[in-house]
């Protein structure tokens, strides 16, 4: 499974690509923009203004920059569909199966 697909199936990615996550990204981007405008004459203010483009565009346009950077889909709808396919097919359950953990293979005593 690719790194992007693992990310898209994570609880964080599922939340950040949800409607609540989109609202959070717009709010965070707005906060960075406001802070950047208030301190626009400083390097930190300029950096905040530039940085605000990422969460604002991600929330406003339903984009997932992290998934795109990992080689996955950029559109939020595609990220959600990718995560849903993994959980429905059981791909995510296989990765976290107790039988695959090292502690499950260690015997408690002699056979």
C-alpha positions in Angstrom: 0.0 0.0 0.0 1.4 3.4 -1.0 2.2 6.1 1.6 -0.5 8.3 0.2 -3.2 5.6 0.5 -2.1 4.9 4.1 -2.3 8.6 4.9 -5.8 8.9 3.3 -7.0 6.0 5.4 -5.7 7.5 8.7 -8.1 9.0 11.2 -6.4 12.4 10.8 -6.9 12.5 7.0 -10.5 11.3 7.3 -11.2 14.2 9.7 -9.2 16.8 7.9 -11.1 15.9 4.6 -14.5 16.0 6.4 -16.8 19.1 6.4 -15.6 19.9 9.9 -11.9 19.6 8.8 -12.6 22.0 5.9 -14.1 24.5 8.2 -11.1 24.2 10.5 -8.7 24.7 7.5 -10.5 27.8 6.4 -10.5 29.2 10.0 -6.8 28.4 10.4 -6.0 30.0 7.1 -8.0 33.0 8.0 -6.1 33.3 11.3 -2.8 33.1 9.6 -3.9 35.7 7.1 -5.1 38.1 9.8 -1.9 37.7 11.8 0.1 38.2 8.7 -1.8 41.4 7.8 -1.4 42.7 11.3 2.4 42.1 11.2 3.0 42.5 7.5 6.1 44.7 8.0 7.9 41.8 9.7 9.4 38.6 8.2 7.1 36.5 10.3 4.0 38.5 9.1 5.0 38.0 5.5 5.6 34.3 6.1 2.2 34.0 7.8 0.5 35.6 4.8 2.2 33.3 2.4 1.5 30.2 4.6 -2.2 31.2 4.8 -2.6 30.3 1.1 -2.3 26.6 1.9 -5.0 26.1 4.5 -7.3 28.6 2.8 -7.0 26.9 -0.6 -7.3 23.5 0.9 -10.4 24.3 2.8 -12.1 26.5 0.2 -11.3 24.3 -2.8 -11.5 20.9 -1.0 -7.9 20.0 -1.6 -5.5 17.8 0.4 -2.0 19.1 -0.1 -0.5 16.4 2.1 -2.0 13.6 0.0 -0.9 15.3 -3.2 2.7 15.7 -1.9 2.7 12.0 -1.0 1.7 11.1 -4.6 -2.0 10.6 -4.0 -5.0 12.4 -5.1 -5.2 16.2 -4.6 -9.0 16.5 -4.5 -10.6 15.9 -1.2 -13.4 13.9 -2.8 -10.9 11.5 -4.3 -9.1 11.2 -0.9 -12.4 10.3 0.8 -13.2 7.8 -1.9 -9.7 6.2 -1.6 -10.1 5.9 2.1 -13.6 4.4 1.8 -12.4 1.8 -0.7 -9.6 0.7 1.7 -11.9 0.3 4.7 -14.6 -1.5 2.6 -12.1 -3.9 1.1 -10.5 -4.6 4.4 -7.2 -3.3 3.4 -6.9 -1.2 6.4 -7.9 -4.0 8.7 -5.1 -6.2 7.4 -2.5 -3.6 8.2 -3.6 -3.4 11.9 -4.5 -7.1 12.4 -3.3 -8.5 15.7 -1.9 -11.6 14.0 0.7 -9.4 12.2 2.1 -7.7 15.2 5.4 -9.1 16.6 3.9 -9.5 20.1 1.2 -11.9 18.7 3.9 -14.2 17.4 5.8 -14.6 20.6 4.9 -17.7 22.4 4.1 -17.6 26.1 6.1 -20.7 26.9 7.3 -24.0 25.6 5.1 -25.7 23.0 
